[in-house]
Amino acid sequence: MKQGQSAEWSDWRWQLRNRLKTVDDFSGLIELTEEEKAALESNQITFPTAVTPYYASLCDPKDPTCPIRRQAIPLPAEARSYPFEHIDALAEEEQSPVPFLVHRYPDRALVIATQLCATYCRHCTRRRRVGLENVALTEQDLERIREYLQTHEQIKDVIISGGDPLTLSDERLVHIMDVIASVPHVEIIRIGTRAPVTNPFRVTDELVQVLQGYPTVWVSTHFNHPKEITPEAREACTKLVNGGIPVLNQTVLLAGINDSAEVQQELVRKLVQMKVQPYYLYQCDLVAGIEHFRTSPEVGLRIISALQGRTTGFAIPRFVIDAPGGGGKIPLEPRRIIKETPTELYLQNYEGKCIRYPKKRFPTVCTGCM
């Protein structure tokens, strides 16, 4: 498919039109397990399946534990729910003063520009509304958003999210960005997208030119595994970076996919090679249907601890829990202060050694407190 249809294959719109959704679509490409077939056919799996041919081509056709396959193809576990899970775990609906806008932090707001994605990630935190492809942001909605932003001067940073805003045409994206940029006190526009991962052909020269037309635009993307960093993904990120668009990456910690220091270290190294800044490592949210992806927070702490001192400091993301109930992101860090006295700190370095740090003198290596 990839080699034989190169002209169509590289067309991002073709990728959207030809997304794989059913057992028949995947047959011939992937040897589906009985569990995968059951989930694809089940009416209990309420979150839709749609995978670009490009992203599906990254799946191992024979290995059901393939990290790409696990993110793209549903399992019956998605039908399970637990008392501690919520449909809207981050309380976005409660913090939505006007439709399609979430205002949680004082100086930031999030605009849901679309509910369509090129590929529906099985761990999606916004699965209550993403995939409702017949629900669109209207001109009336945009005007309400503009009015809200206009009357809240503390908002300096607006994130355009979804769904994936890069499923929209350049013209539609420009229109939404123009509305946001027309508010004088908005200083930064961020675009949250997984296009470089699931449909990298969307990052065209024309799109880069569009983004260059705004004074301060950042792109936040979402690589979860080194296998996603393909030549096509590299080209997409390189176009953005060379066009002067900073690119951040937000990874979600997923059980059986990227929950090891080795995988995370390879991922962040490949990211910085593309000049993409590892930004956040997210603890999986308490969203109904994705508990099988969630690790304990201790796993994330061990990963961050293992990365420190073993990879470049700016390549280490912040490990955060997005607090249930809309409490915002809470950074978690490995415990490095072993003990504190009025005059000294006892610190653990990346090798596990204890460093005694006198608060008014130079540090010395302590051999007796470990």
N, C-alpha and C positions, 0 to 999 in steps of 0.2 A: 504493500500500500504506500509506504513512505517514499520509496524510490520510484515507483511506477506512476505516481500522480504528483510529481514535484511542484508543478505550477499551482494546482489546486491545494495541495498540502500546505503550502506556504501562505495561503490566503486565510487570514484570521476569521473572516466571515464564513468561509467554507468549513472551518473547524467548528464554528458555532452551529451551523446548519446540520452538520453530520455527527452530532454528539451521540454516543452510545448510551442507550437507555434500557434495553430489554435483554433477556436471555439470548434471543436470536441475534441481536446486535453484537453481543460479545462472542458468540459461537464462531469458531474458526480462527479467532484471535487468542482467546484465553480458554484453558480447560477449567471451566467453572466447577467448583465443588458442589455437592448437593446442598450444603448450607447456603452458598452464594446464590444458587438457583432459587432456593426457597425464599430467600430474602427479596430477590428481584421480583418474584411473582406474588409476594405477600401483600395483602391490603392492610396489614398491621404495621408495615414500614411506611410511615406517613411522609417522611422526608424523601423527595424524589431523587432518582439517580440520573445523572447526565455527566458524561465524561468525553472530553475532546478526543478525537482519534490520536492526536499527538500524545496526550498524557497517557492514554490507554496503551500506546506503543512502548511506554517505559515499563509497563508491568511485566513481570516474569510470568509467562503463560502457564508454567507448570507448578510454580511455588505459591501456594495460597498465603504464605507468610510474607510475601514480597511487600516491602514498605510502601510502594506506590499503589499496589493492588489493595492493600488494607485501607488506604485513604480514599479509594475511588469506588469500590464495590461494597455494597451493604452486606451485613450479616444479621441473622435473626436476633442477636443481642440488642439491636437497636429498638426492638419492640418492648424491651424490659424497662421498667422505671422503679425508682426507689424513693422512700419517703423524704430523703434529704435533697432530692433533685427537684428542679423547677423548670417549667417551660421557658420562663424569662428569668434566668438565674441572676442576671445583672440588673434587674429592675429597670430596663431601658424604657418600658412603656410608662412607668411612673415618672420618669425623668424626661418625658417628651412633651414639652409645653405646646408644641404645634406638630401636626403630622409630619413624619419623615425627618424630624430633628430631635436629637438627644442632647441635653445640656446637663452634664454631670459635674464637671470641674468648672470653677468660676471663669477661667479665661479661655476655655475650649468648648467647642460644640461639634457635634457629628451630624452630617447630613446623609441620609440614606437615599442615594441617587437612583438606585434600581434594586430590584430583588432577584435579578438574574445573575447567575455565575456561569463561566465557561465550563467549569467542573464543580459539582457539589461535593465538597469535602465531607466525609462521613463524620468528622468530629466538629462540624459547624456549631458555633455557639448561638447563632441567630437562626437556627433551623425552624423556629416557629413561624418565620415570615419569608426567609430566603427560599426561592423556588416557586413563589407565587408569581409566576411570570405574567399573569394578567393584571397585576396591580402595578401602576406606574405613578411616578411623580408628575403631577399636573402643573400647569401654569399657575393655577390658584394656590397650590401647595408651595410653589417656589416664591410667590409673592408673600405668603405668610411667613416663610422662612426669612426672606429679606427683611420684612418688617420686624421680626423678632430680633434678628441680628442688629438691625439699626437701632433698636431701643435698648440694647444691652451692650454698652460701650466697653464693658470689661472683657468681652470676647475678642481675643486677638488671633486665635488659631482655629481654623475650621477644617475638619477632616471630612473628605468626601468618600463615603464608604458604600456598603450595600449589603448583600449582593456585591457585585464587582463593577465599579463605574467604567472600567475599560471594556465592558461588553457594549457600551454605548458608542455611537458614532462620534467622530471628532466634532461634528457640528453640535450635537446635543451636549457633549461634554463642555464645549466652549460656552454654550448658553448658560449652563449651570454655574460654571466658573465665573462668568461675567457678572451674574447676579450676586455671587458672594463677594467678588472683587470690588463691586460697586459700593460696598459698605466701607467707609473711610478708615475705621479703626481696625479692620481685619488686616493683620500683618502677614500671616502665613496661611497658605492653603496646602493641605496634605491630601494625597490620593492613596487610599488603601486598596491594593489590588493584588491578585494572585496571577495576573496575566503572564508575567515573566516565567512562572512555573508551569502553568497549565495551557497557556496559549501564547507563547512568546512572540509569535508572528504579529500580535497586536501592536507591539512596540515598533511602529513604523517611523521612517524619517519625518513624515508629516505630523505624526503625533508629537514627536520631540519638538518640532517647530511650534506646535500649538502650545506646549507647556513652557517653552522659552518666552512666550508672549506675556507671561505674568512675572512680577518681580521676585517673588519668593514662593517657589513650589517645591515640595518634597514628595517623594514616593516611598510608601511603606509597603513592602512585599512580604512573602510568606513561604520561604523555603523551609521544609521540615527535615529533609534528608539529602545527603550528598548525591544520591542517585538522580535527584531532580536537577542538578547543575550540569546540564548538557551543553553542547556547543550552541544550540539555539537559545538556551537560557542565558548563556554568557553573552551572546550577541545582543540580546535584548537589554541586559543590564549595562553593557558597554555603551550602547547608543544613548541611554539615559545619562550615564555618568559623563561621557564625553560631551554631551549636550549641556552640561552644567546643572543637571538635575540630581541632587543628592538622593541616594537610595539607602533606606534602612530595611532591616529584616527582622520580622517577628516570628519566632518559632514556637509551636505548641509542643509541649512534652507529651509524647504518646507512647503508651505501653506497647512493647514489642516492636516498635518502629524506630524510635530514636532515644530510648531510655538508657543509653550507655555513654560513658565519657568518651569512648573511642569514636562512636558515630558523631557525637556533638563536636569533638575536636576536629574531625575531618570536615564537617560541615562548616564550621566557622573559618577554618583555613581557606576553604574554597571560596567562601563569601568574600573574605578580604582580598583574595587574589583578583576578584571582580570589582574591587573597590566598593563593595556593599558592606555597610556597617552592621554587625550583629547588635541588635538593639534590645529586644526582650526575649526571654525564654519563659513562656507562660505555663503555669500549672493548668491542666485541663479543667474547664469550668464544670460546675455542678448542674449541667443541663440534662434533662431527661433524654435518654437514648444513647448517651455516650460514655456511660460509666466504665465500659470495657476498655476504653482508651486511657482512663485516669490512673496515674501512678500515685504513690504516697509522696507528699512534699519532700520527704527525706531523700528520695531519688534525685530530685532536682538539686538539692543542697550538695549531695555527693558529687554530682556532675560539675557544679560550679567550683567546688573545692578542688577537684581533679584538674580543672582547666587552669586554675591560678598557678602561675609559675611555670606552666608547661606550654603555654601559648601566649602570644602577644596580649598585653593588657587590654588594648582597645578591641580585641577580638572576642572578649568575654562578655556575653550579654548579661543583663540584669534578670535575675530569676524573680518572677512576681506571681502573686495570686491576685486575680481580679476578684475583689471581695463580693461574696453573695449579697444581694439586696442593694446593689449599686453603691457600695462603699468605696469603690475605686481601687486602683492598683496598690498593692502592699509589697514592697521589695523584701525578699528573704535572702539572707547571706549566711554563709557558714560561720559558726561561732569561732572568732579568732582571739577574743579576750578571755584568757583562761582564768585570770584572777586580777583584782585591782586592789591596791592599798592606797592610802593617802599620798604616798610618794612614788609609787611604781605601778606600771602595767606589766602583766605577764602575757605575752602574745605568742600565738602559734603561727609559724611561717608555713610556706607551701610544702616543705620537707617534713613537717611534723615536729620540728624543733621548737623549743620554748625560748623566746627572746625576752629577757628582762629589760624593760624600758623605763629607766628612771625619768620621772617627769621633768627634772631639771638637769639631767646629766646625760651622757652618751649611753646608748644601749650596749649590753654585753650578752653573749650567749650563756644561757643558763643550762647546766647539765643535770641539775638535781630535781627539777620540778616536773619532769615527764616520766 
